[in-house]
Amino acid sequence: MDTGPDTSLHPVEIRVLGSLVEKQITTPDYYPLTLNALVNACNQSSNRDPVLSLDEHTVVRALDGLRERKFAFQFQGADSRVPKYGHRLGDAFQVTPPEMAALCVLMLRGPQTVGEVRSRTGRMYEFESLAEAQAALDGLAAFTPQPLAVRLPRQPGMKEERYAQLLGGPVATQAQAREARVEPATVAVRLENERLDKLEREVAALRSELETAKAQLEVLRKQFE
């Protein structure tokens, strides 16, 4: 059974991916992005929630994770002295342009109402009506083999329901999400720790294979003595 691409991205990976999607649409002449341009896009003070202060090392780690999942790529043409980076979200999920714009806003700004999605996608896609924005969000929520967005329960004191992206896995209610929210620096450290844990496991596996190979060679050596 096809479950689709792995959608268990870290918040930093989601920020990097959303920034790549946004810049491909809004500034195509400068896409793919250099690492410096991508860091600046991730750390923008406008159109971002929360506002982050990521360094190059953290962004590169996030890019490594995205490239492992085939969500991003590195490019270096003959006329470029530095590598550039782009996304493959459209290859992983065959969504429409309005759906891509809505998903991008959810990645960069967190849960949004239909009206907020409509008003905040202007440079990426001009929704003619709330109904069209609603249709894009409904399409993401009904996407197969796995939904890409979910409608959150209406919270006390709020007039409208909000939608959240699911690239980071299942989400709780907005109130629970606020309680679980952590500082960007903590997110970055957790991402780094998980990468280090993975490397340590890989090194341990290689050492085990090396010891096995040494033992086999020793057996062969004794046979020819």
Residue pairs with C-beta under 8 A, 6 or more apart in sequence:
1 145
2 145
3 145
3 146
4 92
4 93
4 145
4 146
5 69
5 70
5 71
5 92
5 93
6 69
7 146
7 148
7 166
7 167
7 168
7 169
8 168
8 169
9 17
9 65
9 66
9 69
9 71
9 167
9 168
9 169
10 62
10 65
10 168
10 187
10 190
10 191
10 194
11 168
11 184
11 187
12 52
12 54
12 58
12 59
12 61
12 62
12 184
12 187
12 188
12 191
13 62
13 65
13 66
13 71
13 191
14 107
14 165
14 167
14 168
15 42
15 48
15 52
15 54
15 62
15 107
15 108
16 38
16 42
16 59
16 62
16 63
16 66
16 72
17 66
17 71
17 72
17 87
17 89
17 107
17 167
18 104
18 107
18 108
19 33
19 38
19 41
19 42
19 44
19 108
20 31
20 32
20 33
20 38
20 41
20 72
20 85
20 86
20 87
20 89
21 87
21 89
21 100
21 103
21 104
21 107
22 41
22 47
22 104
22 108
22 124
23 30
23 31
23 33
23 37
23 38
23 41
24 31
24 86
24 87
25 100
25 101
25 104
25 123
25 124
25 125
26 123
26 124
30 37
31 86
32 73
32 75
32 84
32 85
32 86
33 41
33 84
33 85
33 86
34 82
34 83
34 84
34 85
35 56
35 59
35 60
35 82
35 83
35 85
36 56
38 59
38 63
38 85
39 54
39 55
39 56
39 59
42 48
42 52
42 54
42 59
43 51
43 52
43 53
43 54
44 51
45 51
47 108
47 109
47 120
48 108
48 109
49 108
49 109
49 110
50 110
50 184
52 184
53 184
54 184
54 188
58 188
58 191
58 192
61 191
61 192
61 195
62 191
63 72
63 74
63 85
64 195
65 191
65 195
66 72
66 87
67 73
67 74
70 88
70 91
70 92
71 87
71 88
71 89
71 92
72 85
72 86
72 87
72 88
73 85
73 86
73 87
73 88
74 83
74 84
74 85
75 83
75 84
75 85
75 86
76 82
76 83
76 84
77 84
89 100
89 103
90 100
93 143
93 148
95 103
95 139
95 140
95 143
95 148
96 136
96 139
97 125
98 121
98 125
98 127
98 132
98 133
98 135
98 136
99 136
99 139
99 140
99 143
99 148
100 124
100 125
101 121
101 124
101 125
101 136
102 117
102 121
102 125
102 133
102 136
102 137
102 140
102 149
102 163
103 140
103 148
103 149
103 165
104 121
104 124
105 112
105 116
105 117
105 120
105 121
105 124
106 112
106 117
106 149
106 163
106 164
106 165
107 165
107 167
109 116
109 120
110 164
111 152
111 162
111 163
111 164
111 174
111 177
112 120
112 162
112 163
113 160
113 161
113 162
113 163
114 130
114 133
114 134
114 137
114 160
114 163
115 130
115 133
115 160
117 127
117 133
117 136
117 137
117 163
118 127
118 129
118 130
118 132
118 133
121 127
121 133
127 133
127 136
137 149
137 151
137 163
140 147
140 148
140 149
140 163
140 165
141 147
141 148
141 149
141 150
141 151
141 163
143 149
146 166
147 166
148 165
148 166
148 167
149 163
149 164
149 165
149 166
150 163
150 164
150 166
150 170
150 171
151 161
151 162
151 163
152 161
152 162
152 163
152 164
152 171
152 173
152 174
153 161
153 173
154 160
154 161
155 173
155 174
155 175
162 174
164 171
164 174
164 177
171 177
172 180
